[in-house]
Amino acid sequence: MKILLVRVSSLGDVLHNLPMVADILRRHPGATIDWVVEEGYVSLVRLNPHVRRIIPWALRRWRKGLNKAETRAEIRNFFRTLREEEYDYVFDTQGLLKTGVIMGAARVRKGGRKVGLANGSEGSGYEGISRVFHTDSIPLDPRTHAVARGRLVAGAALGYAVDTAPDFGLPAPQAAARPSFLPPEDYAVFFHGTARDAKKWARANWIETGRFLSPMPVLLPWGSPQELAEAESLAAALPNARVLPKLSMMDAVALAQHAALAIGVDTGLTHIAAAFVRPTVEIYCDSPKWKTEGNWSERIVNLGDLGAPPSAPEVIAAARRLLGRA
């Protein structure tokens, strides 16, 4: 059986799609699985050794140079590569016009199926026109967890129940080299940055939590000039905190993978720490907890909810338990 997964973005959504791979292979051990993903997330999907072939999609970059001959040549090469294989199943678990176009261009054998979402989830991007590319559209409860969405679509198409904890197929921390920018001792990481200000946790809360963790090192990543300024402001108030250099995506993944404790707002890197089953406190301030909470391990604590951010003492109590402090 040959299967193609189409989930091109974003970081957290690609991550949440990974358990489909283990589910399919558990029921169909001989299956080969390929994946179309935005080029910036190829290295994340590559962490799962059971994905045979990754086909990079570069729409974000192509849009900036559609008038260039080399860009148009890249796009033609993408579709040529996509059509090299003939699949038994193509799954689009994003439900957008762009992912529907990819599904539509993919080749299936006679009797093969193109399977996607019949509807979106609350608060998620979904474009109903994507259904024109489906042979099968799978309806889901509008409040289906982000990890469960793809798993349930595949289960419905392939005839199995989704009844196990998600397996993201990610390597254990001890199986990966520890980057040199990380301290040799146990550390905490604060994933404090997010593109939407309403999802941020108050600076005073980060400082109170960081002081509780002392003398454990607290590492502060950042991804924009504003987040760098916020990290520097936190570090100025916390002698045990260190602002990291600008990291590549895979360095940021390693930061989450090796953390003794990760505390973060609702953002991709926090969810990566949870997927690695690191001790993680997920903080929800202005997004619904049901949608992405790490609910597969007691090593993950989810606090707050839409419009109801947790207090610093709540987060400290969770950190105390995860670290085994009396």
N, C-alpha and C positions, 0 to 999 in steps of 0.2 A: 504494500500500500504506500502510495506517495501522497504527501500532504503539504500544502502551502499555507502558511499563516501570514496574514496581512495585518500588521499593527505597526504603524510607522512612527507614531509619537504619542505623548511626550515621554519624558524620562519615567515618571511614575506609572504611566499607563503601559509602557512597554514592559516595565518590571512586573506589573500585575498580570500581564498576559503569560509570563513564563510558566506558571504551573500547568497550562494546557499541554505542554510537551510531556511532562511526566505522566499526566493522566492518560494521554493517548498511548504512550509506550507501555504503560502498565496493562492496558487491554489489548494492544496490538504490538507486541514486542518487535516484530520485524519491520515496522513502519519506518520510512524515511521522512524527515520533516525539514522543510526549507522555510525561510522567513524573509519577508520584505520589510525593511525598517529604514527610517531616516538615517543617513550616513553617520550622523553624530552619535547614534546609539548602537552602532554595529558592535563596538567593543563590549557593551553590556550584554547583548545577546550571545556574543562569543564565549562569555563565561559559562554558559550552559553547554556542556560537551555533546549533548544529544541533538543539537541542531546541526544538520548536515551542511547546509549551504545557506549563506546569508547574502541577500541581494540588496545592495544599498540603493536607497531612493533619496534624491538630493533636491527635492522641490524647493526648499528654503533657499538654497544657493542658486538653483536654476532660474528662479523668478527674477534674480538681479541681472541676469545676462541673457535673456531670451533672444535678444537681437544678435548674439554672437554665434558664429558658425560652430565653434567648439562646444557650446552649450547644447545646441540642437543635435550635434553628433552624440553627445553624452546621453541625451534623452532617447535617441534612436537605439543606442547600444543597450540602455536599460531594458527597453521593451524587447529587444532581440534576445537578451539574456533571460528575461522573464519567460519567454516562449520556447526556450530550449527544452524544457521538461513538459511532460504531459502528466497531470495530477489526477488522483482519484477524488480528492476533496480539496477545495480552496475555502478557507475561512477568513472572512473579514469581520473582525470584532471591534472595529472602530466606528463603522456606520457613517462615513462621510462620502461626499461625492468623489473626492480624490482617491480614497481607498476602494470605492466601488469601481472606478475606472481601472485601477490595477487588477482587481478581481476580474473585471470584464475582459481584460487583455490576456489573462492567464489561460493556458490551454488545459482542458480536462479530457480524459479518455471518454469513449462512448459510454454513457451511463454515469459519468462522473457528476459530482454535485458542487455547486457554489453556494455556500451557506453563510448567512449573515444575520444581523439583528433586525427583528421586526419593529422594534421601538427603541427609544433612548431611555436613559436613566434620568431621574430628576436632577436638574442643574448641569447636565452634561451636553456637550455638543453632539447633535445627531441630525443627519440630513436624510429625510425620507426618500429622496430621489435615489439614494444608494440601493434601494430594494430592486430597482429595475435590473440590476446585475445579478440578482440571486436566482437560484433555482429553489432554494428553501430559505424562508425567513422565520427565525425562531423568536417567539414572544417571551419577554421576561418581565418580572415584576419591576416597576419603575424604581423601586428601592433595592435593587440587587447590588450587593457589594461589588466593588471594582474587580476584585480577584475572582469572584464567582462568575462574572458575566461570560468571559471566554470559556471557562470550564463548562458551564451549563450549555452553551451553544454547541460545543464539541460533543458533550455527552448526549444531547438530544439527537444530533445527527448520526452519531456512531453507535447509539443504543446502549449506553451504560449510565449508571447512576453516579453522581458526584457525591461521594460519601466518605472521603478521607481529607485530612488536613492538607493544605497546599504544599507542594514540593517545588521550590523555585529552581532546583538544579544548580545551586550556587556552591562553589567550593568552600570548605571549612577554613577558618582563619589560619589554622596551622598548616594548611596545604598551599598557602600563598606566601610569597616573600614579603617581609615587612619593609615598606619603603623607608629610606633613610631620613625623610623629613619627620617621621614619627618618633616620639621618645621611646626609650627602651622599656620604661615602666608602664604600668596601667595608666590609662588616661580616660578622661571624659571628653566628649565633643558636644558643642552646642550648635545645632543647626538652626540658627536664629533668623536667617535671611529668607525672604519670600517676596515675590514680585508685587503682591497686593498688601498694602499697609494694614488693612483690616485683619489679616491673618497673623499679624505679628503679635508677639507677647511683650508685655511692658518691660522696659529696660530695668526698672527696679526689681522685677521678679527674677530676671536673669542674674542680677548682682547678688540677690539674697541666696539664690540656689548655688551660685558659684562659691560664695563664702562658706556655705555648708560643706561643700565638697573638698575644700582646702584640707590638706596640702596636695591632693590629687591634681595633676595638671589638667587644665581645661583648654582645649584647642578650639580656635575660632576660625572657621573657614569663611570665605566671602566670594561673591561672584559678580559684584558690580561696585562702582565707586561709592554708592550710598551704603551698601553692606560693609565695605571696608571701613568707612567712617564709623558705622555702628559697632563693628568689631573692635576698633581702636578705642572707642568710648568705653566699652565693657572691660577691655584689658586694662585701661587706666584705673579702673575701680577694683580690679581683682589681681592681686600679686601672683596668683597661681595660674593666670590665664595667659595664653600666647596667641597672637594673631598669626595665622599661617600665610605663606606666600600664595599667590594665585595658583590654583590647582587645575590640572586637567580633569576631565570627567572621571577617568579611571583612577587617578590619585584620590579624588573625592570618594570614589567607591571603596578604595582601600582604607581610607580614613574611617568610613563606617564599618567596614569588615573587621577591623582590628580593635575597635573601641571596647573598653571595659564597661562603658556606659554612654549611651547616646540619648540626648534630650533635644527634641526639635519640634518645630511647628509642622503643620500639614504641608509637607514639601517632599519632593522626590527622594532626597538623600536621607531624610528620616525614615521613609518607607523602605529604602534599601537596607538600613541598619536592621529594621524589623524583619526583612526577608532573610537576612543572614542569621536571624534569631539571636542577635546581640541583645544584652539588657537595654531596653529602649523605653523611654517615656515619650509618647506622642501627645502633643499639645494642640487642641482644637479651640480656636478663638472665633473664627467667622466662616466655618465650613462644617457640614454635617459629619459627625463622627461615624455614622453607619456606613458611609460611602467607602472609606479607605482604612478604617481602624485595623491595626494588627491584632487579629482575633484567633491566631493559631498557636499561641504559646503563652505560658504564664510569665515568660521573661519579657513580655511586652505589656506595658500599662498605657491605657488610653484615657486621657483626662480632658474635660471640657466638652464643648459642643458648639453648635451654631449660636452665636451671640452670647455664649456663657463660658468665657475663658476660665481656666482653673487658677487658683491662688498659688503663690509660691510655697506655702506650707504643704499643700496637696502634692505638688511636684516633689518637694523634698522628702515627704513621707514615702512616695513611690521609689525615689532614688535610694533611700535608706534600705528599703526592703530588697531591691534588686542587687544592691552591693553587699547585703548581709550585715549591715551595721546595726549594732544594738540600739 
